[in-house]
């Protein structure tokens, strides 16, 4: 099985300069745990996860006022870990494990084309034979 067989293609994105407060609303409204961060040209430059938001909040020691005017670029992780759509599912699982991440963004010819998560991998393992 290949990454392209399981990846989601409706990747939620935010721009580097978007306000963090707006990105947090997207995370909540879309029920996702991370957003791909792209530049104005649409190229993947990082990831904003709920863990990044929680870490920033905990380290700020301040209330909601600290978030006013803060940009996604101030909190995001970079670079985002990526994988090719034709990579084996086994390789995606290993990369997530070794990278200590919950998802990989799928990039083909430099373009963001999808995302695959740990949940996707586990779901596939639960419904197929062990030979991933």
C-alpha angles and dihedrals in degrees: 000000000000133000091248089062092063108022122114113234098197095084115181111225140185131190124249092246098043114120114264090227089059092047091052089055090052091051090052098040095047094043092231130135097217143023128210110240113218135182123236089274091057095250117144111250104161149328133260111206133180087248089058090051093048092047092050091048093048093047095046093061088204137104130247091301090074090063095057109111095000113137129219089246089065093062109022126108118240138234102025113221112248141189136190119252092239094055117117118259088238090060091050091051091050093048092051091048096047093041091047091228133132097220144022125213113230115229127184121185089345094306125116105240105160152333132243123197138197087253090057091052094047091047090052092049091051093053103040143050116282094256100098 
